């Protein structure tokens, strides 16, 4: 997924029915930023934050301010504006997907019940706030937390559910999932 497509998909403000009191936030990275000006150096802080309701909604945001708490607060406000609905299959994802952003790549694989979140750093925090409890991940390329989070969201945005794929292919859900049609299954059971 290109940078422009990711920006466009996150720029569309979708009003989601999410209870704001249920949202959990998690700080991924805090950077100290120094700007050199005529009178000396201006010190500020940049915070990368993810929020989610553990039910398939997640978002990320960045905030910058003179103090760390204000930067985190600004990041949380931006993340709430960028909430997206994820296609989940129970407590995992429906299929394997690779998300790209810049030189960061994140591979997400569905896992069976009881596996847990096999992920490190920024990807783990995104999965925890989104409510995905069984997933295998691998972060490839750069370890820059900003790009890793954006690659993770690119992967999560490209997840498709079975009904959507069946509609695109003009087939039924049973044909897509490989289950025999109902009338044939009933006939084979009666024999």
C-alpha positions as CSV (number, residue, x, y, z in Angstrom):
1,X,0.0,0.0,0.0
2,X,1.5,3.3,-1.0
3,X,1.9,6.3,1.3
4,X,-0.7,8.3,-0.6
5,X,-3.3,5.5,-0.4
6,X,-2.8,5.1,3.3
7,X,-3.1,8.8,3.8
8,X,-6.3,9.0,1.8
9,X,-7.9,6.0,3.6
10,X,-7.1,7.5,7.0
11,X,-8.1,11.0,5.9
12,X,-11.7,10.0,5.2
13,X,-13.4,10.7,8.5
14,X,-15.8,7.8,9.2
15,X,-18.1,8.3,12.2
16,X,-17.9,5.0,14.1
17,X,-20.2,4.1,16.9
18,X,-17.4,3.8,19.5
19,X,-17.9,4.5,23.2
20,X,-15.1,7.0,23.9
21,X,-15.0,6.0,27.5
22,X,-14.0,2.4,26.6
23,X,-11.1,3.5,24.5
24,X,-7.6,2.4,25.8
25,X,-4.5,4.3,24.8
26,X,-0.9,3.2,24.7
27,X,2.2,5.4,24.1
28,X,4.5,3.8,21.5
29,X,7.4,6.3,21.3
30,X,8.4,9.7,22.7
31,X,11.1,11.7,20.9
32,X,12.9,14.7,22.1
33,X,13.0,17.3,19.3
34,X,15.3,20.3,19.3
35,X,14.9,23.2,16.9
36,X,17.9,25.5,16.6
37,X,16.8,29.2,16.4
38,X,18.5,32.5,16.5
39,X,18.2,32.8,20.3
40,X,19.3,29.2,21.0
41,X,17.5,25.8,21.0
42,X,13.8,25.2,21.4
43,X,13.1,21.9,23.1
44,X,9.9,20.0,22.4
45,X,8.6,16.5,22.6
46,X,6.9,14.3,19.9
47,X,4.6,11.3,21.0
48,X,3.3,8.4,18.9
49,X,0.1,7.0,20.4
50,X,-2.4,4.2,19.5
51,X,-6.0,4.0,20.8
52,X,-8.5,1.2,20.5
53,X,-11.6,-0.3,22.2
54,X,-10.4,-4.0,22.1
55,X,-13.4,-4.8,19.9
56,X,-12.0,-4.2,16.4
57,X,-11.5,-0.4,16.4
58,X,-8.1,1.2,16.4
59,X,-6.3,4.4,15.4
60,X,-2.9,6.1,15.8
61,X,-1.9,9.7,16.1
62,X,1.1,11.9,16.7
63,X,1.3,14.9,19.0
64,X,4.0,17.5,19.5
65,X,4.3,19.9,22.4
66,X,6.7,21.5,24.9
67,X,5.8,19.0,27.6
68,X,5.4,15.2,27.4
69,X,1.9,15.0,28.8
70,X,0.6,17.6,26.4
71,X,2.2,15.8,23.5
72,X,0.6,12.5,24.6
73,X,-2.8,14.3,24.9
74,X,-2.6,15.8,21.4
75,X,-1.6,12.3,20.0
76,X,-4.6,10.7,21.7
77,X,-7.0,13.3,20.3
78,X,-5.6,12.8,16.8
79,X,-5.8,9.0,17.2
80,X,-9.5,9.2,18.1
81,X,-10.1,11.1,14.9
82,X,-8.3,8.4,12.9
83,X,-10.2,5.3,14.3
84,X,-10.8,2.5,11.8
85,X,-13.0,-0.6,11.9
86,X,-11.0,-3.8,11.4
87,X,-12.2,-7.0,9.7
88,X,-11.6,-9.7,12.3
89,X,-12.5,-13.4,12.4
90,X,-13.2,-14.1,16.1
91,X,-10.0,-13.1,18.0
92,X,-7.7,-13.3,15.0
93,X,-7.5,-11.9,11.4
94,X,-9.2,-13.6,8.4
95,X,-6.1,-14.1,6.3
96,X,-2.3,-13.5,6.0
97,X,-1.4,-10.0,4.8
98,X,1.7,-7.9,4.3
99,X,1.6,-4.2,5.0
100,X,4.2,-1.8,3.6
101,X,5.0,1.8,4.5
102,X,8.3,3.3,3.3
103,X,11.0,0.7,4.1
104,X,8.9,-0.9,6.8
105,X,7.1,-4.1,6.2
106,X,4.8,-6.0,8.6
107,X,3.6,-9.5,8.0
108,X,0.5,-10.6,9.9
109,X,-0.7,-14.2,10.0
110,X,-3.8,-15.6,11.6
111,X,-3.2,-18.0,14.6
112,X,-5.3,-20.6,16.3
113,X,-7.1,-20.0,19.6
114,X,-4.6,-19.8,22.6
115,X,-1.6,-18.7,20.6
116,X,-1.5,-15.2,21.9
117,X,0.0,-12.1,20.3
118,X,3.4,-13.1,18.9
119,X,4.7,-9.6,18.1
120,X,7.3,-7.1,19.3
121,X,7.3,-3.5,20.1
122,X,4.9,-1.2,18.2
123,X,3.0,-4.1,16.4
124,X,2.2,-5.7,19.8
125,X,0.7,-2.5,21.2
126,X,-1.5,-2.0,18.0
127,X,-2.8,-5.6,18.3
128,X,-3.5,-5.2,22.0
129,X,-5.6,-2.0,21.7
130,X,-7.4,-3.4,18.6
131,X,-8.5,-6.6,20.4
132,X,-6.6,-9.1,18.2
133,X,-5.5,-11.7,20.7
134,X,-4.3,-14.5,18.5
135,X,-1.9,-13.4,15.7
136,X,1.6,-14.1,14.4
137,X,3.6,-11.1,13.2
138,X,7.0,-10.4,11.7
139,X,8.4,-6.9,11.3
140,X,10.7,-6.6,8.3
141,X,12.9,-3.7,7.2
142,X,13.2,-0.6,9.3
143,X,12.5,-0.6,13.0
144,X,11.4,3.1,13.0
145,X,8.3,3.0,15.2
146,X,6.4,5.6,13.1
147,X,6.8,3.6,9.9
148,X,6.2,0.2,11.6
149,X,2.9,1.5,13.0
150,X,1.9,2.9,9.6
151,X,2.8,-0.4,7.9
152,X,0.7,-2.3,10.5
153,X,-2.3,-0.1,9.8
154,X,-1.7,-0.5,6.1
155,X,-1.9,-4.3,6.6
156,X,-5.0,-4.0,8.9
157,X,-6.8,-1.8,6.3
158,X,-6.2,-4.3,3.5
159,X,-7.9,-7.2,5.4
160,X,-11.0,-8.4,3.6
161,X,-13.9,-10.5,5.0
162,X,-15.3,-13.5,3.2
163,X,-18.6,-11.8,2.4
164,X,-16.8,-8.9,0.6
165,X,-14.6,-11.3,-1.4
166,X,-17.6,-13.4,-2.4
167,X,-19.5,-10.3,-3.6
168,X,-16.5,-9.1,-5.6
169,X,-16.3,-12.6,-7.3
170,X,-20.0,-12.9,-7.8
171,X,-20.0,-16.2,-5.8
172,X,-21.6,-17.4,-2.6
173,X,-19.8,-17.4,0.8
174,X,-19.9,-21.3,0.7
175,X,-18.2,-21.4,-2.7
176,X,-15.4,-19.1,-1.4
177,X,-14.8,-20.9,1.9
178,X,-14.7,-24.3,0.2
179,X,-17.8,-25.7,1.9
180,X,-20.1,-27.9,-0.2
181,X,-23.5,-26.3,-1.0
182,X,-26.3,-27.2,1.4
183,X,-28.4,-29.3,-1.0
184,X,-25.4,-31.4,-2.0
185,X,-24.3,-31.8,1.7
186,X,-27.8,-33.0,2.7
187,X,-27.9,-35.5,-0.3
188,X,-24.5,-36.9,0.6
189,X,-25.5,-37.4,4.3
190,X,-28.7,-39.2,3.5
191,X,-26.8,-41.8,1.4
